[in-house]
């Protein structure tokens, strides 16, 4: 394992699962409408958002796709793993994270189901791992004893970095000498330029603004390692799906339609819509970053999930020794059953 600046906690996962079971046992019995009835069983869905950004469910809500029920914002998430843990504990109804992080939580017996992909990597949307011009770091081997900034541990960037190191032939002992440091994305560039870290993980507007200022270049990119793929999914709990099949379908359908709207609408119109949403929701945010929006990054039509988008990380975690061989099967791990594009070709 890579040496982390912060340690993951098996105890924390156990606590989350215990909390989930307690909430299930003590919660009120929910009335389940017939799946054929069509009307959502709930009036709103609780969720976490992101500062200065618009999620696809938020876009779906603004476009009217979620009607008659609405979203209820309870705060901003700090990371994908935290977002899906909030779903497990019952603090939110849906959340999203990197597929590898979802696999790890499911392996810990979390009762969640991925239902739609919501972000990914394509030629317009990707993440680079940057060093300063003139840096002595030229290859993976040069990262031994160095620090790499990531937004959180146990998610997309950790997996990509470790894959890069493995492919370069570093041994387990050498990889242990590479330190991942959690740094807020908005301060990552500054931290790199101050030489407090050796490599900065940068994507989207933060990457583009940093490149405009110059003096940095990528050591490697996630798209170079994995190509185009959907990287993360929204999850619902098994309990929520069972109690609210119509609401689950409506949520996925609306989100899928929003993804396709963003994919097929001229970029300037998408950006203008995002700016309107941010400026009208009253959270005292800066909407300027959405001007740099380029693409959905989602590989499957309407966020359809494919086997490889989870199989890749199941096998990866098996190779890492995190999962036992055969511990998790792809069959039944996720579902496309609520997605209106499931019967269409991608």
N, C-alpha and C positions, 0 to 999 in steps of 0.2 A: 504493500500500500504506500502511496505517497504520504510523506509527513505533512500533516495539516497544522495550520496555525490555531484552528479550533477543532475539537474532537466531536465526532458524531456520537449520539447516545442511544444505545440499545434500550436503556431504561426509559428514555423519552418516548420511544416507539411503543414500549409496553404500556406506559402510562396513557398514551393516546388511545390505544386499543381498549384498555380498561375503561377509559372515559366514554368511549363509543358504546361499549356494552352497557354501561350504567345509564347513558342517555336513552338507549333503546329500551331498557327495562323499565325506566321511570317515566318515559314520555307518554303522552296521551295517545290513545288508539286513533289512528287516522282513518277517515272514511274513504274507501277506494271506489271510485266510479268505474263503471264498466269500460273496458278499453274501446268498445265499439260505440260508446256514448259520445266521445269526442271532446267534451268539455274538460278543461284542466281541473284537477282536484284541489289545487292551491291557487291563491290569488297573486302571489309574488314569490320570487326566488331571491334568497340572500346570497351576496357575493362580495368579493374583494376586487378592487380595481387597481390601476396603476397611475401614478402621478404624471400628468401631461400626456397621457396616451388613451386610446380608445380600444376597448376589447370588441371582439365580434358580437358577443351578446349585447353589449351596449349599443353597437351599431344597429343590430337587429331590432332592439327596442325603439331606437330613434326612427327607424324606417317603418315601424308599425307592424313588423313581422311577429312580434311576441304577443300582441293583443289577443285575448282580453287581459292576460295577466302581465305583471310588470316586474322589474328588477328592484331590489332593495340593497343599496350600497351600504356596507357596514364599515368600510375603511379600506386602506391600501395595503396590498400584500408586500412583503419584503423579499419573497422568493417563491419559485415554483414548489419546492418541498413544503414550505410553510403553508402555501395556498391549499394543497391537497390534504395536509394534516388538519387544516381547519374544517374540511369536509368530513374527515373521519370523526372528529370530536363533536360534530353537529353544530359548529358555529356558523357554517355556511351550507348552502345546498349544492353548490358546484364550485369547482376550482380546477386549475390547470397547472401542469408541470411537464418537464422533460420526461419522455417515455421510460428512460432508464430509472429515473427516480420513482416513477409509478410502479415499475416492476419490483423494485426493492421494497416498497411499502406493501404491495400485494403479497410478496414472499413472507412478510411479517404478519400475514393473515388479516390485513386490512380489508374490510368488506366493501371494496370500491370497484367500479367498472368504467373503463375508458369508453366514451360514447362518440367522440368526434375530435378530429385533429384540428388544432388552432394556430400552430406556428411551425415554421420549418426553414429550410435552407434552399435557396435557388440562386440563379446568377445575379439577381439584384439584391437579395437579402441573405447575408452571411456574416460570420464573425471571424476576425483576424486576431492573431496573437502577436503583438507588436513590440519591437525593441527600438531603442534610440539609434539613429544613424551614428556609426562609429562604434557601436557596441561590439565587444569581443564575442558575443554570442552569434555563432554562424550555423550551428547545428544542434540537434537534440542532445548530443553528448556534452555540449557546452552549458546545458541547463543544470548539470550536477552542481549542487551547492547554491543554486540560485533561487530567487523568489518570483512566483507568477501570481498576479492579482486576478481573482475571480469574484463574481458577484455573490456566490454562495457555494457551499460544499455539497457534494452528492448529487449534482445536477449536470446539465448539458456540458458546461465548460470543463469540469473535472474529467468526464468521460472522454472528451475530445483530446485533452492534453495527455491523458494516460495512453490513449490509442496511438498518439503521435510518438510518444516515448517507446512504446512497445514495438511499433513498426520500425523504429530506428535501431532496434536491437539492444536497448539498455536492459541490464539485468534488474532483478527485483531489488537488490541491494542498492543499485545506482538510482533507481526510481525513488527509493525511500529518501534519498538526499535532495530531491526536488521538493521545495516547499510551496504549497498553495496558501495564499494569504487572502482573506476576505476583505475586499475594499469596495465601498459604494461605487457603482458605475460612474456617477457624475464626478467623482474625484479621482478616478483611475488614471486619466491622462496626466493630471497634475502630479500625482504620486510617481508616475514613471519619469516625468521630466525632472522631478526633484531627486531622482535616482534612489528612491526609497524601496523600489521594487526593480526587478530586472526585465520583466515582461508584463505587458498590459493587455488584458482581454477587452477588445473594443468591437462594437457592432453598431449598425444603424447610424443615427444622427451623431452619436458620440464619436464614432469612428470617422465619419465624414468631416466633422468639425476639426478633429485632431489632424487629419490628413491635410486640410486646408492650411493649418498652421505650420505644417512641414516638420522635418527633423526626425521622422519615425518611418519605419517600414515593417511589413509583416515577416515574421519568421516562418509561420505557416497559417493556413486557413482551414476552417472546418469543411468547407465545400471541396477542398482539394483531397481531403481524406475520405469523405463519405458521399460526395456528389449531391444531387438534388434529392431531398427527402423531407417528409413531415417529421418533426422532432418532438412535438409535445401534444398532449391531448387533454381535453376536459373530462373530468370524472364525476360520476354520481355514485352515491352509496347503493348497495344492493337493496337496502331497506326502502330508500326513496323511490327507486324504480318500481319495486313491487307495490308500494302504496300509492304511487302516482304515475301510472303508465301513460296517461294522456298528457300530463304536464311534462314528463320526460320526453315524449315524442315532440311536443310543441317546442320545447327548448332546443332540441337538436335540429328540428326542421327550420326554425327561425335562424339559428346560428349558421346552418348550412347555406341558407338563402343569402344571409349577409356576407358570407365568404365569397359566394359567387357574384354578388353585387359588386364587391370590392375588386374582384378579379376581372370583371368585364366592363366596369365603368371607367371612363377616362380618368387618369391619375389626378388631374387638377380638380375634378369634381369630388373625388374621394377625399382629398386633402381639405377642400372647402367644407365638406360635411363633417369631417373630424374636428376642424377648428370650431364649427358651430356648436357641436356637442360639448366640447371642452369649455367654451366660453359661456354656455347657457346652464351648466350644471352647478355653478356657484361654489367651486372648491378652491378658488384662489390659485389657479394653476397658470403656468405659462404654456400657451398653445403653439409656440414657435417651432418646437421640435417636430411636429407632424408635417411640416413643410418638406421634411427630408424623407417622408414615407415613399417607398418605391414599389413594393409588392406584398402580397399576402404571405408568400413563402410556403404556402400549403400545397403539398404535392397532389393529393387526391381531390377529385371534384367534390365540392361541397364539404370538404373535410373528411372524406371517406378514409378509413384507416386500413392499411394493408398489413399482412402478416409480418413482412420483413421489418416494419417499423417498430415491432416489439421483439421479434425473433432475434434481430441483431443484438439487442441489449441483453436478452436472456442468455444467449451464448457467450456474450462478452463477460457477464457476471459469473457464469460458470467457469470460464477460463481464469477469472480473477480469484476463484475460490469463495466468492461471496454466496453463490448458490451451488447446491449439489446438482450433478448432472441429472436431468429429468425431473428436478424438483417442481418446475413450472412448465405447463404445456400451453402452447399458443391457442389451442382450441378452447373457446369460452373465456379467454382472458379479456377480450374486448368485444364490443358489439357495434355493428352498423345497422341494426334492425330499425332504429328510429330515423335514419337518414333518408330523405326523399330521393337521393341520387343513388341509393344502393343497387337499384335494378338497372342503372344506366352504366355504360362503359365510361371509364375514367378518361 
